[in-house]
Amino acid sequence: MGTTGLILLILLGMLIWFWQNTLHDRELALLAARDICQHQSLQLLDATVTLQRLALRRSQRGGITLQRTFQFAYSAEGHDRQTGFVITLGNHVEQVGL
């Protein structure tokens, strides 16, 4: 395997890691959205969250990590549709908002 093959293998590994990490954060965001909707007696519409923003931020430890912003739809009475958000930093939920 030449240098090009090794570089492609490393890039593929990084892509797989990023995909798996994003899926993990998406699950965290979905749990946080369900939790806040349940505590506020709201309906989580579509039972899903969508990635809206990806950025690099400093963690509390000072290192650079990924910050992801997910959006979700919720309703208070079933006919109105509003948007909430979940922000994850690294693999932790940082903020949830309605």
N, CA, C and O atoms as a printed pandas DataFrame, in Angstrom:
     atom_number atom_name residue_name chain_id  residue_number  x_coord  y_coord  z_coord
0              1         N          MET        A               1    0.858   -1.175    0.000
1              2        CA          MET        A               1    0.000    0.000    0.000
2              3         C          MET        A               1    0.901    1.234    0.000
3              4         O          MET        A               1    1.799    1.373    0.830
4              5         N          GLY        A               2    0.637    2.107   -0.939
5              6        CA          GLY        A               2    1.433    3.318   -1.054
6              7         C          GLY        A               2    0.914    4.423   -0.146
7              8         O          GLY        A               2   -0.034    4.234    0.617
8              9         N          THR        A               3    1.542    5.554   -0.242
9             10        CA          THR        A               3    1.166    6.709    0.567
10            11         C          THR        A               3   -0.255    7.161    0.256
11            12         O          THR        A               3   -0.997    7.531    1.166
12            13         N          THR        A               4   -0.636    7.136   -0.997
13            14        CA          THR        A               4   -1.987    7.536   -1.389
14            15         C          THR        A               4   -3.031    6.619   -0.770
15            16         O          THR        A               4   -4.060    7.084   -0.279
16            17         N          GLY        A               5   -2.769    5.324   -0.792
17            18        CA          GLY        A               5   -3.700    4.365   -0.188
18            19         C          GLY        A               5   -3.833    4.573    1.302
19            20         O          GLY        A               5   -4.931    4.474    1.849
20            21         N          LEU        A               6   -2.715    4.863    1.971
21            22        CA          LEU        A               6   -2.738    5.107    3.414
22            23         C          LEU        A               6   -3.524    6.369    3.742
23            24         O          LEU        A               6   -4.307    6.392    4.692
24            25         N          ILE        A               7   -3.315    7.403    2.963
25            26        CA          ILE        A               7   -4.060    8.656    3.183
26            27         C          ILE        A               7   -5.553    8.428    2.978
27            28         O          ILE        A               7   -6.365    8.914    3.766
28            29         N          LEU        A               8   -5.926    7.697    1.933
29            30        CA          LEU        A               8   -7.340    7.407    1.690
30            31         C          LEU        A               8   -7.944    6.577    2.821
31            32         O          LEU        A               8   -9.094    6.793    3.203
32            33         N          LEU        A               9   -7.179    5.637    3.353
33            34        CA          LEU        A               9   -7.645    4.816    4.467
34            35         C          LEU        A               9   -7.857    5.657    5.723
35            36         O          LEU        A               9   -8.840    5.468    6.439
36            37         N          ILE        A              10   -6.946    6.576    5.991
37            38        CA          ILE        A              10   -7.086    7.481    7.135
38            39         C          ILE        A              10   -8.301    8.381    6.954
39            40         O          ILE        A              10   -9.065    8.583    7.899
40            41         N          LEU        A              11   -8.490    8.923    5.759
41            42        CA          LEU        A              11   -9.655    9.774    5.493
42            43         C          LEU        A              11  -10.959    9.001    5.645
43            44         O          LEU        A              11  -11.936    9.523    6.182
44            45         N          LEU        A              12  -10.974    7.769    5.175
45            46        CA          LEU        A              12  -12.164    6.932    5.324
46            47         C          LEU        A              12  -12.452    6.669    6.803
47            48         O          LEU        A              12  -13.605    6.718    7.230
48            49         N          GLY        A              13  -11.423    6.395    7.568
49            50        CA          GLY        A              13  -11.584    6.188    9.011
50            51         C          GLY        A              13  -12.127    7.424    9.699
51            52         O          GLY        A              13  -12.999    7.327   10.562
52            53         N          MET        A              14  -11.612    8.596    9.319
53            54        CA          MET        A              14  -12.101    9.846    9.906
54            55         C          MET        A              14  -13.556   10.099    9.528
55            56         O          MET        A              14  -14.330   10.577   10.357
56            57         N          LEU        A              15  -13.937    9.792    8.306
57            58        CA          LEU        A              15  -15.317    9.959    7.852
58            59         C          LEU        A              15  -16.259    9.040    8.621
59            60         O          LEU        A              15  -17.344    9.458    9.025
60            61         N          ILE        A              16  -15.852    7.799    8.821
61            62        CA          ILE        A              16  -16.677    6.846    9.582
62            63         C          ILE        A              16  -16.810    7.297   11.031
63            64         O          ILE        A              16  -17.895    7.221   11.607
64            65         N          TRP        A              17  -15.701    7.772   11.632
65            66        CA          TRP        A              17  -15.763    8.283   12.997
66            67         C          TRP        A              17  -16.730    9.471   13.090
67            68         O          TRP        A              17  -17.561    9.528   13.996
68            69         N          PHE        A              18  -16.621   10.412   12.155
69            70        CA          PHE        A              18  -17.495   11.586   12.170
70            71         C          PHE        A              18  -18.956   11.181   12.048
71            72         O          PHE        A              18  -19.805   11.718   12.759
72            73         N          TRP        A              19  -19.256   10.261   11.175
73            74        CA          TRP        A              19  -20.634    9.800   10.977
74            75         C          TRP        A              19  -21.165    9.147   12.252
75            76         O          TRP        A              19  -22.274    9.453   12.689
76            77         N          GLN        A              20  -20.382    8.251   12.849
77            78        CA          GLN        A              20  -20.803    7.578   14.083
78            79         C          GLN        A              20  -20.984    8.581   15.218
79            80         O          GLN        A              20  -21.943    8.477   15.984
80            81         N          ASN        A              21  -20.090    9.536   15.336
81            82        CA          ASN        A              21  -20.159   10.549   16.379
82            83         C          ASN        A              21  -21.384   11.434   16.203
83            84         O          ASN        A              21  -22.034   11.801   17.182
84            85         N          THR        A              22  -21.700   11.775   14.965
85            86        CA          THR        A              22  -22.890   12.587   14.697
86            87         C          THR        A              22  -24.156   11.810   15.036
87            88         O          THR        A              22  -25.093   12.381   15.594
88            89         N          LEU        A              23  -24.203   10.518   14.709
89            90        CA          LEU        A              23  -25.364    9.695   15.074
90            91         C          LEU        A              23  -25.539    9.621   16.580
91            92         O          LEU        A              23  -26.665    9.669   17.074
92            93         N          HIS        A              24  -24.441    9.506   17.319
93            94        CA          HIS        A              24  -24.509    9.466   18.783
94            95         C          HIS        A              24  -25.062   10.784   19.331
95            96         O          HIS        A              24  -25.946   10.780   20.187
96            97         N          ASP        A              25  -24.542   11.901   18.840
97            98        CA          ASP        A              25  -25.041   13.202   19.291
98            99         C          ASP        A              25  -26.496   13.415   18.896
99           100         O          ASP        A              25  -27.253   14.043   19.636
100          101         N          ARG        A              26  -26.893   12.900   17.742
101          102        CA          ARG        A              26  -28.291   13.003   17.315
102          103         C          ARG        A              26  -29.204   12.276   18.292
103          104         O          ARG        A              26  -30.279   12.770   18.629
104          105         N          GLU        A              27  -28.775   11.102   18.748
105          106        CA          GLU        A              27  -29.558   10.348   19.738
106          107         C          GLU        A              27  -29.648   11.123   21.055
107          108         O          GLU        A              27  -30.711   11.166   21.673
108          109         N          LEU        A              28  -28.541   11.736   21.488
109          110        CA          LEU        A              28  -28.566   12.561   22.694
110          111         C          LEU        A              28  -29.540   13.728   22.542
111          112         O          LEU        A              28  -30.293   14.048   23.461
112          113         N          ALA        A              29  -29.512   14.352   21.378
113          114        CA          ALA        A              29  -30.399   15.490   21.120
114          115         C          ALA        A              29  -31.860   15.048   21.104
115          116         O          ALA        A              29  -32.725   15.756   21.620
116          117         N          LEU        A              30  -32.142   13.899   20.523
117          118        CA          LEU        A              30  -33.511   13.394   20.488
118          119         C          LEU        A              30  -34.007   13.086   21.896
119          120         O          LEU        A              30  -35.150   13.404   22.225
120          121         N          LEU        A              31  -33.181   12.479   22.726
121          122        CA          LEU        A              31  -33.569   12.214   24.116
122          123         C          LEU        A              31  -33.826   13.512   24.876
123          124         O          LEU        A              31  -34.777   13.603   25.652
124          125         N          ALA        A              32  -32.980   14.512   24.654
125          126        CA          ALA        A              32  -33.170   15.802   25.317
126          127         C          ALA        A              32  -34.453   16.479   24.844
127          128         O          ALA        A              32  -35.168   17.073   25.651
128          129         N          ALA        A              33  -34.754   16.398   23.545
129          130        CA          ALA        A              33  -35.983   16.994   23.007
130          131         C          ALA        A              33  -37.208   16.276   23.570
131          132         O          ALA        A              33  -38.181   16.927   23.951
132          133         N          ARG        A              34  -37.174   14.950   23.627
133          134        CA          ARG        A              34  -38.291   14.197   24.205
134          135         C          ARG        A              34  -38.496   14.563   25.664
135          136         O          ARG        A              34  -39.625   14.744   26.121
136          137         N          ASP        A              35  -37.389   14.670   26.390
137          138        CA          ASP        A              35  -37.458   14.974   27.820
138          139         C          ASP        A              35  -38.078   16.337   28.075
139          140         O          ASP        A              35  -38.961   16.470   28.922
140          141         N          ILE        A              36  -37.622   17.352   27.348
141          142        CA          ILE        A              36  -38.170   18.693   27.593
142          143         C          ILE        A              36  -39.636   18.776   27.165
143          144         O          ILE        A              36  -40.436   19.443   27.822
144          145         N          CYS        A              37  -39.989   18.107   26.075
145          146        CA          CYS        A              37  -41.390   18.111   25.641
146          147         C          CYS        A              37  -42.275   17.411   26.676
147          148         O          CYS        A              37  -43.381   17.869   26.963
148          149         N          GLN        A              38  -41.790   16.314   27.227
149          150        CA          GLN        A              38  -42.564   15.595   28.231
150          151         C          GLN        A              38  -42.735   16.442   29.498
151          152         O          GLN        A              38  -43.827   16.497   30.064
152          153         N          HIS        A              39  -41.672   17.093   29.937
153          154        CA          HIS        A              39  -41.748   17.913   31.149
154          155         C          HIS        A              39  -42.615   19.159   30.969
155          156         O          HIS        A              39  -43.182   19.669   31.935
156          157         N          GLN        A              40  -42.717   19.646   29.733
157          158        CA          GLN        A              40  -43.522   20.839   29.461
158          159         C          GLN        A              40  -44.915   20.501   28.931
159          160         O          GLN        A              40  -45.666   21.396   28.545
160          161         N          SER        A              41  -45.260   19.217   28.913
161          162        CA          SER        A              41  -46.547   18.728   28.386
162          163         C          SER        A              41  -46.763   19.163   26.930
163          164         O          SER        A              41  -47.833   19.651   26.567
164          165         N          LEU        A              42  -45.740   18.979   26.121
165          166        CA          LEU        A              42  -45.786   19.322   24.703
166          167         C          LEU        A              42  -45.660   18.045   23.879
167          168         O          LEU        A              42  -45.196   17.016   24.370
168          169         N          GLN        A              43  -46.081   18.131   22.621
169          170        CA          GLN        A              43  -45.936   17.022   21.685
170          171         C          GLN        A              43  -44.662   17.225   20.866
171          172         O          GLN        A              43  -44.456   18.292   20.289
172          173         N          LEU        A              44  -43.817   16.210   20.817
173          174        CA          LEU        A              44  -42.669   16.235   19.923
174          175         C          LEU        A              44  -43.164   15.764   18.567
175          176         O          LEU        A              44  -43.540   14.603   18.409
176          177         N          LEU        A              45  -43.165   16.650   17.598
177          178        CA          LEU        A              45  -43.675   16.316   16.269
178          179         C          LEU        A              45  -42.600   15.613   15.443
179          180         O          LEU        A              45  -41.414   15.915   15.572
180          181         N          ASP        A              46  -43.006   14.706   14.623
181          182        CA          ASP        A              46  -42.142   13.953   13.715
182          183         C          ASP        A              46  -41.176   13.017   14.438
183          184         O          ASP        A              46  -40.481   12.241   13.782
184          185         N          ALA        A              47  -41.113   13.067   15.766
185          186        CA          ALA        A              47  -40.247   12.210   16.595
186          187         C          ALA        A              47  -38.803   12.185   16.093
187          188         O          ALA        A              47  -38.158   11.136   16.088
188          189         N          THR        A              48  -38.307   13.338   15.676
189          190        CA          THR        A              48  -36.938   13.387   15.166
190          191         C          THR        A              48  -36.316   14.765   15.383
191          192         O          THR        A              48  -37.011   15.747   15.642
192          193         N          VAL        A              49  -35.003   14.810   15.272
193          194        CA          VAL        A              49  -34.258   16.064   15.285
194          195         C          VAL        A              49  -33.425   16.112   14.004
195          196         O          VAL        A              49  -33.061   15.074   13.452
196          197         N          THR        A              50  -33.132   17.309   13.544
197          198        CA          THR        A              50  -32.324   17.464   12.336
198          199         C          THR        A              50  -31.126   18.360   12.627
199          200         O          THR        A              50  -31.239   19.358   13.338
200          201         N          LEU        A              51  -29.989   17.991   12.072
201          202        CA          LEU        A              51  -28.772   18.777   12.239
202          203         C          LEU        A              51  -28.893   20.064   11.432
203          204         O          LEU        A              51  -29.142   20.027   10.227
204          205         N          GLN        A              52  -28.717   21.194   12.094
205          206        CA          GLN        A              52  -28.836   22.489   11.426
206          207         C          GLN        A              52  -27.511   23.227   11.307
207          208         O          GLN        A              52  -27.300   24.003   10.376
208          209         N          ARG        A              53  -26.608   22.971   12.275
209          210        CA          ARG        A              53  -25.358   23.727   12.264
210          211         C          ARG        A              53  -24.247   22.878   12.869
211          212         O          ARG        A              53  -24.474   22.089   13.786
212          213         N          LEU        A              54  -23.067   23.056   12.347
213          214        CA          LEU        A              54  -21.882   22.362   12.828
214          215         C          LEU        A              54  -20.771   23.391   12.941
215          216         O          LEU        A              54  -20.504   24.132   11.994
216          217         N          ALA        A              55  -20.118   23.438   14.111
217          218        CA          ALA        A              55  -19.059   24.428   14.310
218          219         C          ALA        A              55  -17.983   23.848   15.226
219          220         O          ALA        A              55  -18.223   22.881   15.948
220          221         N          LEU        A              56  -16.808   24.446   15.188
221          222        CA          LEU        A              56  -15.743   24.106   16.119
222          223         C          LEU        A              56  -15.772   25.089   17.274
223          224         O          LEU        A              56  -15.811   26.301   17.058
224          225         N          ARG        A              57  -15.755   24.579   18.502
225          226        CA          ARG        A              57  -15.781   25.411   19.713
226          227         C          ARG        A              57  -14.800   24.851   20.732
227          228         O          ARG        A              57  -14.375   23.699   20.641
228          229         N          ARG        A              58  -14.453   25.680   21.695
229          230        CA          ARG        A              58  -13.609   25.235   22.799
230          231         C          ARG        A              58  -14.484   24.574   23.864
231          232         O          ARG        A              58  -15.553   25.078   24.211
232          233         N          SER        A              59  -14.015   23.452   24.368
233          234        CA          SER        A              59  -14.715   22.783   25.459
234          235         C          SER        A              59  -14.306   23.421   26.781
235          236         O          SER        A              59  -13.442   24.297   26.810
236          237         N          GLN        A              60  -14.923   22.983   27.869
237          238        CA          GLN        A              60  -14.572   23.511   29.188
238          239         C          GLN        A              60  -13.128   23.170   29.556
239          240         O          GLN        A              60  -12.496   23.878   30.340
240          241         N          ARG        A              61  -12.618   22.092   28.989
241          242        CA          ARG        A              61  -11.234   21.701   29.247
242          243         C          ARG        A              61  -10.246   22.494   28.401
243          244         O          ARG        A              61   -9.036   22.385   28.599
244          245         N          GLY        A              62  -10.743   23.286   27.467
245          246        CA          GLY        A              62   -9.886   24.124   26.643
246          247         C          GLY        A              62   -9.554   23.559   25.281
247          248         O          GLY        A              62   -8.946   24.251   24.464
248          249         N          GLY        A              63   -9.934   22.318   25.012
249          250        CA          GLY        A              63   -9.660   21.714   23.715
250          251         C          GLY        A              63  -10.713   22.086   22.686
251          252         O          GLY        A              63  -11.809   22.522   23.037
252          253         N          ILE        A              64  -10.382   21.917   21.438
253          254        CA          ILE        A              64  -11.317   22.178   20.344
254          255         C          ILE        A              64  -12.194   20.949   20.165
255          256         O          ILE        A              64  -11.694   19.825   20.122
256          257         N          THR        A              65  -13.501   21.160   20.061
257          258        CA          THR        A              65  -14.440   20.060   19.861
258          259         C          THR        A              65  -15.565   20.509   18.937
259          260         O          THR        A              65  -15.685   21.691   18.616
260          261         N          LEU        A              66  -16.377   19.565   18.519
261          262        CA          LEU        A              66  -17.484   19.878   17.615
262          263         C          LEU        A              66  -18.720   20.311   18.397
263          264         O          LEU        A              66  -19.102   19.677   19.380
264          265         N          GLN        A              67  -19.325   21.379   17.952
265          266        CA          GLN        A              67  -20.609   21.825   18.495
266          267         C          GLN        A              67  -21.645   21.626   17.395
267          268         O          GLN        A              67  -21.494   22.124   16.280
268          269         N          ARG        A              68  -22.696   20.890   17.730
269          270        CA          ARG        A              68  -23.759   20.630   16.764
270          271         C          ARG        A              68  -25.054   21.235   17.290
271          272         O          ARG        A              68  -25.371   21.125   18.475
272          273         N          THR        A              69  -25.790   21.871   16.396
273          274        CA          THR        A              69  -27.108   22.409   16.742
274          275         C          THR        A              69  -28.144   21.611   15.977
275          276         O          THR        A              69  -28.114   21.546   14.748
276          277         N          PHE        A              70  -29.061   21.003   16.715
277          278        CA          PHE        A              70  -30.155   20.231   16.142
278          279         C          PHE        A              70  -31.453   20.988   16.365
279          280         O          PHE        A              70  -31.610   21.669   17.379
280          281         N          GLN        A              71  -32.378   20.876   15.431
281          282        CA          GLN        A              71  -33.710   21.468   15.581
282          283         C          GLN        A              71  -34.752   20.371   15.627
283          284         O          GLN        A              71  -34.584   19.293   15.058
284          285         N          PHE        A              72  -35.848   20.685   16.329
285          286        CA          PHE        A              72  -36.976   19.766   16.380
286          287         C          PHE        A              72  -38.259   20.579   16.397
287          288         O          PHE        A              72  -38.269   21.749   16.777
288          289         N          ALA        A              73  -39.332   19.940   15.980
289          290        CA          ALA        A              73  -40.644   20.595   15.960
290          291         C          ALA        A              73  -41.472   20.069   17.124
291          292         O          ALA        A              73  -41.432   18.883   17.449
292          293         N          TYR        A              74  -42.223   20.975   17.744
293          294        CA          TYR        A              74  -43.103   20.594   18.832
294          295         C          TYR        A              74  -44.399   21.389   18.734
295          296         O          TYR        A              74  -44.489   22.386   18.018
296          297         N          SER        A              75  -45.397   20.920   19.474
297          298        CA          SER        A              75  -46.700   21.563   19.450
298          299         C          SER        A              75  -47.294   21.548   20.851
299          300         O          SER        A              75  -47.140   20.582   21.598
300          301         N          ALA        A              76  -47.972   22.631   21.189
301          302        CA          ALA        A              76  -48.633   22.710   22.491
302          303         C          ALA        A              76  -50.039   22.133   22.424
303          304         O          ALA        A              76  -50.503   21.519   23.386
304          305         N          GLU        A              77  -50.719   22.322   21.306
305          306        CA          GLU        A              77  -52.117   21.900   21.213
306          307         C          GLU        A              77  -52.378   20.950   20.046
307          308         O          GLU        A              77  -53.523   20.552   19.829
308          309         N          GLY        A              78  -51.367   20.585   19.307
309          310        CA          GLY        A              78  -51.535   19.643   18.217
310          311         C          GLY        A              78  -51.717   20.266   16.853
311          312         O          GLY        A              78  -51.507   19.582   15.851
312          313         N          HIS        A              79  -52.095   21.528   16.761
313          314        CA          HIS        A              79  -52.297   22.157   15.453
314          315         C          HIS        A              79  -51.299   23.280   15.181
315          316         O          HIS        A              79  -51.192   23.752   14.050
316          317         N          ASP        A              80  -50.579   23.705   16.197
317          318        CA          ASP        A              80  -49.553   24.723   15.991
318          319         C          ASP        A              80  -48.189   24.039   15.948
319          320         O          ASP        A              80  -47.967   23.047   16.642
320          321         N          ARG        A              81  -47.291   24.559   15.147
321          322        CA          ARG        A              81  -45.967   23.947   14.984
322          323         C          ARG        A              81  -44.923   24.996   15.348
323          324         O          ARG        A              81  -44.869   26.077   14.761
324          325         N          GLN        A              82  -44.099   24.651   16.325
325          326        CA          GLN        A              82  -43.041   25.551   16.753
326          327         C          GLN        A              82  -41.711   24.807   16.700
327          328         O          GLN        A              82  -41.676   23.577   16.642
328          329         N          THR        A              83  -40.621   25.565   16.722
329          330        CA          THR        A              83  -39.300   24.968   16.581
330          331         C          THR        A              83  -38.496   25.145   17.857
331          332         O          THR        A              83  -38.444   26.232   18.433
332          333         N          GLY        A              84  -37.875   24.065   18.285
333          334        CA          GLY        A              84  -36.955   24.091   19.410
334          335         C          GLY        A              84  -35.572   23.685   18.942
335          336         O          GLY        A              84  -35.386   23.315   17.783
336          337         N          PHE        A              85  -34.606   23.755   19.839
337          338        CA          PHE        A              85  -33.239   23.398   19.465
338          339         C          PHE        A              85  -32.544   22.687   20.615
339          340         O          PHE        A              85  -32.895   22.845   21.784
340          341         N          VAL        A              86  -31.543   21.897   20.238
341          342        CA          VAL        A              86  -30.645   21.239   21.183
342          343         C          VAL        A              86  -29.234   21.479   20.687
343          344         O          VAL        A              86  -28.930   21.233   19.520
344          345         N          ILE        A              87  -28.370   21.960   21.572
345          346        CA          ILE        A              87  -26.966   22.174   21.221
346          347         C          ILE        A              87  -26.130   21.151   21.980
347          348         O          ILE        A              87  -26.221   21.038   23.202
348          349         N          THR        A              88  -25.314   20.409   21.233
349          350        CA          THR        A              88  -24.385   19.479   21.857
350          351         C          THR        A              88  -22.968   19.995   21.662
351          352         O          THR        A              88  -22.626   20.553   20.619
352          353         N          LEU        A              89  -22.162   19.797   22.681
353          354        CA          LEU        A              89  -20.748   20.164   22.611
354          355         C          LEU        A              89  -19.968   18.922   22.975
355          356         O          LEU        A              89  -20.068   18.421   24.095
356          357         N          GLY        A              90  -19.192   18.425   22.027
357          358        CA          GLY        A              90  -18.560   17.126   22.246
358          359         C          GLY        A              90  -19.662   16.080   22.252
359          360         O          GLY        A              90  -20.473   16.019   21.328
360          361         N          ASN        A              91  -19.690   15.269   23.278
361          362        CA          ASN        A              91  -20.744   14.252   23.398
362          363         C          ASN        A              91  -21.654   14.538   24.576
363          364         O          ASN        A              91  -22.115   13.618   25.251
364          365         N          HIS        A              92  -21.915   15.838   24.825
365          366        CA          HIS        A              92  -22.773   16.229   25.929
366          367         C          HIS        A              92  -23.779   17.274   25.461
367          368         O          HIS        A              92  -23.470   18.119   24.622
368          369         N          VAL        A              93  -24.978   17.205   26.011
369          370        CA          VAL        A              93  -25.986   18.220   25.702
370          371         C          VAL        A              93  -25.611   19.477   26.471
371          372         O          VAL        A              93  -25.469   19.449   27.694
372          373         N          GLU        A              94  -25.453   20.565   25.755
373          374        CA          GLU        A              94  -25.060   21.819   26.350
374          375         C          GLU        A              94  -26.259   22.709   26.661
375          376         O          GLU        A              94  -26.303   23.364   27.703
376          377         N          GLN        A              95  -27.239   22.728   25.740
377          378        CA          GLN        A              95  -28.382   23.621   25.900
378          379         C          GLN        A              95  -29.584   23.076   25.137
379          380         O          GLN        A              95  -29.447   22.504   24.055
380          381         N          VAL        A              96  -30.769   23.266   25.727
381          382        CA          VAL        A              96  -32.029   22.906   25.069
382          383         C          VAL        A              96  -32.938   24.115   25.170
383          384         O          VAL        A              96  -33.053   24.726   26.233
384          385         N          GLY        A              97  -33.579   24.459   24.073
385          386        CA          GLY        A              97  -34.457   25.629   24.095
386          387         C          GLY        A              97  -35.736   25.393   23.315
387          388         O          GLY        A              97  -35.779   24.651   22.334
388          389         N          LEU        A              98  -36.770   26.057   23.793
389          390        CA          LEU        A              98  -38.071   26.009   23.116
390          391         C          LEU        A              98  -38.370   27.351   22.486
391          392         O          LEU        A              98  -39.420   27.522   21.866
